[in-house]
Amino acid sequence: MHFPKISDFGLARTLVGGDQTGGTTNRVVGTYGYMAPKYAIYGLFSVKSDVFSFGILVLEVISGRKNKGFYHPNHSHNLIGHAWTLWNQGRPLELIDMRLGSSYTLSEVLRCIHVSLLCVQHHPEDRPTMASVLIMLGSEIPLAQPKQPGFFIETESLEAGVSPGNQSSTNKISITLMEAC
């Protein structure tokens, strides 16, 4: 069983106390699987970086699965890609952890999935602010359709009959010898 925990969300502290809404760092810190794409790749962070992390956390709570190391036997998407695919196919209920039983209100969980997909959109300017997230979760206002998420990863497909615990790889090396004339 997976027990999601609140992540560091430390980037928000960097921005508190000034008019700054973003920045750049050469030292990327945080937990892989929760970092916003532009932060993880380029060191660019903003108030929307923690919104991305929050969206991942919500998807993990709903699905009972971790984003990092996510495995599904029918495809090679990560958790974000899995949720996005189910959403686009009109099957978001398949994301819900069956161990939750009937301990939830269906409309509330669907709204949480919708909001989480808005939080993990690829472009920071498309993500809501945390203040907007609170309003969206606490009301029934209409929500925008989410756009393509960031880090929609499709890992290399596994060969038939190979489980994730039995993966192997082949390493090759070639050597070129040059002779002096």
N, C-alpha and C positions, 0 to 999 in steps of 0.2 A: 504494500500500500504506500502511496506517495503522499507526503504531508507537505504541501507548499508552505513556504515561510516568507515573511516580508523580506524583500531584498534590501540592499544598502540604501538605494535611492539617494546617495550622497551628492549627486550632481545638483540637486535642489539647494543644498547648503551653499554651494559655490556661488549661486546667483542671488542669495538672500542679502538684503541690506543695501542694494543699489538699484540703479535703473537698468542694469545689464539683463538682457534676455537670452544671451548665449555667449559662446566663446570657443576657443580652440585650446587643446592641450597636446603635448607631446608624450604624455604619460597616461595611457588609457588604463583605467582601473575599473573593476566591476566584475560581475559574474557573467561569463559567456552564456548565451541563451536568453539573456534579459536585456542586453545592450541594444540601443537603437542603431540602425545601420550606419548612419553618418558618423556616429560617435565611435563605433567599433572599428570602422575602416579608416576614417580621416581624423579622428580626434575632435570632431566638431560636436559641441553639445549645446543644448538649449533647454528651455523649460519644457519642451516637448519630448526630451529624451526620457525623462521619468514617466511620462504618459505612456510611451512605448512599453517600458518595463511593467507598468501597471496592467496594461492590456495582456501581456504574456502571463502575468500572475493570475488574472481572472480566467484565462483559458485553461491554465493548469488546475485551478480549483474546480472548474466545471467538469473537466475531462478526467481528473484524477491522474493525469499523466504529466511528465516533465517535458518541456520543450527540447531541452538538450538531451540527445540520445533517444528521441522518440522513434518508435518503430511500429509500422503497420504492415501486415502481411500482403495487402493488396496494392500498395504503392510505396514510393520512396520519398514522400514529402516529410518535412518536419511537422511539428504540432501546428505551427501557423499555417502552413500549406494545407494540412489536413482540414483544419477548421474552415479555411477559405474555400476549399473544394466542396466541402459539405454544404456550406452556405450558398454557393453558386448553383449547386445541384438541387437546392430546396430541401436538403436533408440535415439541417443543423441539429436536430434532436439526437442524431447518432453520435454527436460529440459528448453528450452527457454521460457521466460515469454511472453505470448501472448500480453501483453500490449505494448510490444515493436513494435508491428505492423510490418511494413517493413522498420524500421529505421536502419537496420543493414545489413552488408554484410555477407551472409551465411557462406562463407569460413572462414572469420575472427572469427565469433562466434564459429564455430566448432574447429578452432585452439585454441581459448581461453579455450574451454571445455577440449580439449586434454592436453594443458599445465597445467591447473588447476589440472587435475587428476595426472599428473606427480608430481606436488607440494605436493599433499596430500598422497603420497605413505607412507606406514607404516614405512619402514626403512629409517632413515635420509640419509644414504649413497646412496639410490636410488633416492632421490630428487635432482633436479638441484640446482645450485647456483642462486642467484638473477641475477647475470650477465648473466648466461645462459638463464634465463627466458626472460630477455630483448631481447636477440638475437633471441630466438625462436619466441617471439611475433612480432618482427620487421622484420622477414625474412620468407622465405618459405623453410628453410632447413628441411629435413626429421626428424620426431620426433620418438623417441622410443615408444614402446607400454607401457602404464602405468601398474604397478603391483598393487596388492591388496592395497587399501588405509588403512590408520590408522583410527581408530574409526569408522569402518564400523559397525554401531550399528543397531541391529534389536531389537526394543523395544518389550515388551510383547504384543502379539496380542490382539486386542479388541474383545469382544464378538460381534456377529452380532447384529446390531440395536443400539449399544452404540456409541455415538459420543464422541470425545475427551472432550467436555465440560460437559458431563454427566458421567464421569468415577467415579467409586466408588471402594472401597476396603473393605475387611473384615479383621479385626485384631483378632487374636486368642492368648490366653495366657493359659499356663498350669502351675499348681503349684504342686510341689512335697513336701509333708510334711514328714520329717524324725523324727522318735521317738527314743529317747534314750532307750537302753535296760536296 
